[in-house]
Amino acid sequence: MDAKTAVDRVGKGKQRDINARFKAMASHYVFEPEFCNPAAGWEKGQVEKNVQDARNRMWQVMPVFTDLGELNQWLEDRCIALWAETPHKALPGSIADVWEAESLR
């Protein structure tokens, strides 16, 4: 999805009017959209660095799989392990800690 199609209107700072298709995708994949400020080019670099770091953590040692099911199981296990290791951006504890606290509500 092109970023231009995700936003109907760019507001002040990071305010965006997100279109219905992008909202549906964010809801389906359970993520909160966070847009860069067009006037702050350094923000995009931070986002790209976070993606690069996540890829390195995820794929540092690439195992061999006999089939797609085995790959999918490894990916699920690896993501769950990384959630426990990765600090949450806004709340105390890891991503796994925050998820567990929210799921108990």
N, C-alpha and C positions, 0 to 999 in steps of 0.2 A: 504494500500500500504506500503510495507516494505521500509524503508529509503534507503536501498542498491539499490533498483530498481529505486529510484527517481533520482539518480545521476550517470552519466556515468563516470565522472572523478572528483576527489577532487583536487582542486588547492591549492594555498598558502592562508593561512588565511581562509576567508569565501568564497573564489571563488569556484564555482561549475559549471560543465557542466551538465545541467539538461536535462534528456531525454525527448523526444517528448510527451510521455504519461503523465508525471508529469506536463509538461508545459500546456498541454491541460486541465488537472484537475484543475490546479491553475487558468487558464483563466476562466474555467466554474464556479468555486466557487468564483471568483474575490478576490484572495489574492496574495500577493507577498511573495514567499518563502524566508525565512530567516534561514540559516543554522548555527548551532553552530560550533565553531572552535574545532576540535578534541583535540587540545592541551590545551583547557581551560574547564575543567570539570564543573566549576562553572556556565558556561553559560546555560547548560542543566537544572540545578536547577532553574535558573531564569525563563526559559520558562515554566517549570512544575508548578512553583509557580503562574505565570500569569494565567495558565489554571485553577488551583485550585481556585484562586480568582474569575475568571469569572464564574465558576460553582457555587460558593457560592452566588455570586450576582444574578445569574439567578434563582437558585432553592431554595433560602433561605426559602421562604414560598411556599409550593407546594399546589396549589389549586386543587380542584376536578373538573373533566370535564365530561360532559355527553356523548361527542362523540369526534372523531378525529378532526373534523372541529373546534370545540370549543377550543381544545388544540392548534391547528395550529394558530388560531387567537390570542390566548393569547401569544404564542411564538413570533409572529410577533410584537405585541404591546410591549411586554417586551423588545425585542431586540432594537426597535426604541427608547424606553425610556432610555435604558442603553447607547445607542450611544450618546444621549444628555448629559448624566452624565459623560461619560468617556473622559478624556483628550486625545487628539491625541498625539501619541508618538513623532512625529517629527515637527509638525506644531502647531501654536497657535490655541487655541479653542478646542472644543470637536470633536469627530469623526463625529457627525452630522453636525457641522459647516463646517468641511473640505469637507464632502460629498456634502453639499449644494453648496459651492463655486465651487467645481469641476463640478457639474451638470449644473451650469449656464454658463459654458464656451462653 
